[in-house]
């Protein structure tokens, strides 16, 4: 019996040892003392504290994190001095933000005083904009020190490699984290941080406030301008820049090129296309039906992308930009090729081709779609389209008033008399011309370029009084697509078109009756003169013979 009790006693002791070892398994590798073990007996579990704001904070502690931190040798009560075995107060924080701010003051700033922080002005300034915990973490605190002689980039990345964020005045949150591997794979990998962010350094870190991410990005574009002056000058004239000024969601340097992950877009045609697709989805769908996209999808070296026609930085509205020049840039010798069939027999002059290229868009013949005669107001002083905003300023009318002045009866069709009356009203204010062109009615259809074998080569499509063209009067707008208003086709068949419509006359299509009458009268006059002269000679023949005989 005594042996059984003895055996049971050893067995019990063994069980207790195993339980103890199991319970303390996570602590055997640490340097925690009894006080730490006491705290960890609860805080090793996944406890969650729910704040009044609804946010949740985990109070679980990972002993390995503490051991590997700069506080690895500290007792729990070294930081949490108000907690003891017999005392466990409850903090009452309304939100996670308040928790981070107050805990930083209660715990961190007891050792890391203002006096010690002032030794590093940059660190001190940052400590006034964000709580310690936000940058340094909770229990996994790492030392943030720059080795003597360390680079500026190393200094910046010590903080910015962490998931830092910046809050805008409107509440928007912007990540200011910079991943070194991303930066090193960009085209700026050889630059120092201070090459772009000139106002920042080891000894200087100004605090900047922005109303919104949009305002931040607008100022960030000025960083790009420091090196890319030419590109920024081009961009500032573009339709994208004008749209940004009006508060629209338009691209800028950062939206296309990224922040720190800048890549060379010009080397990647598919990337160029994908960037434009982000905003121009309808145009992309139309482009995917074209012969151009077929070449792009086949990775042909000469395949075009959006910027091939519209340019990269100085993107202009299609009616202002000379898209035909973009076509000629890629299609070398295209004028000579057209001259083989586009001429007035027996003459084969290049001037015939030039006339066609000047008065018609390439898409008018190379796209299967409805076509129009489009008239645009041109300011003679700068040879640029006159915008609705400029007309409003000149006439002291709001945009709606300008449209009412053009379309007097409000039927959304500009009649012959209405247009010429409007021009007479506008001419005293500014020197203007009307520029005419043949183009596709729906600008998006211009992306559906067909192969040359399917292009129009029948002259009668245009040079025919019964040609199926409609009239459109185009009103340009600053930073927006132009508005096209229906126009009577007989506007271009009017005698008033001769002095007003510049460099545009299509035989047959823009037939002007009065010119035909003048031509007929001139022809009849010529015939009358010839036959009259012949008749007089016949009648006066006897007289002339008698005179000759008299001599």
Secondary structure as UniProt FT lines:
FT   HELIX           2..23
FT   TURN            24..29
FT   HELIX           34..43
FT   STRAND          48..50
FT   TURN            52..53
FT   STRAND          56..58
FT   HELIX           63..67
FT   TURN            70..73
FT   HELIX           76..79
FT   TURN            81..82
FT   TURN            85..86
FT   HELIX           96..103
FT   HELIX           104..108
FT   HELIX           109..111
FT   HELIX           114..117
FT   TURN            118..119
FT   HELIX           121..127
FT   TURN            128..129
FT   HELIX           132..136
FT   TURN            148..149
FT   HELIX           152..160
FT   STRAND          165..167
FT   TURN            169..170
FT   STRAND          173..175
FT   HELIX           180..184
FT   TURN            187..190
FT   HELIX           193..196
FT   TURN            198..199
FT   TURN            202..203
FT   HELIX           213..225
FT   TURN            226..227
FT   HELIX           229..236
FT   HELIX           239..245
FT   TURN            246..247
FT   HELIX           253..257
FT   HELIX           265..267
FT   HELIX           269..277
FT   TURN            278..279
FT   HELIX           281..287
FT   TURN            288..289
FT   HELIX           291..297
FT   TURN            298..299
FT   TURN            301..302
FT   HELIX           306..310
FT   TURN            318..320
FT   HELIX           323..330
FT   TURN            332..333
FT   HELIX           334..339
FT   TURN            340..341
FT   TURN            345..346
FT   HELIX           350..359
FT   HELIX           363..366
FT   STRAND          371..379
FT   TURN            380..383
FT   STRAND          384..385
FT   HELIX           388..395
FT   HELIX           399..406
FT   TURN            408..409
FT   STRAND          413..414
FT   HELIX           416..427
FT   TURN            428..429
FT   STRAND          432..440
FT   HELIX           443..447
FT   HELIX           452..454
FT   HELIX           459..461
FT   TURN            465..466
FT   STRAND          469..477
FT   TURN            478..479
FT   STRAND          480..487
FT   HELIX           489..491
FT   TURN            492..493
FT   TURN            495..496
FT   HELIX           497..500
FT   STRAND          501..502
FT   TURN            507..510
FT   HELIX           513..539
FT   HELIX           541..550
//
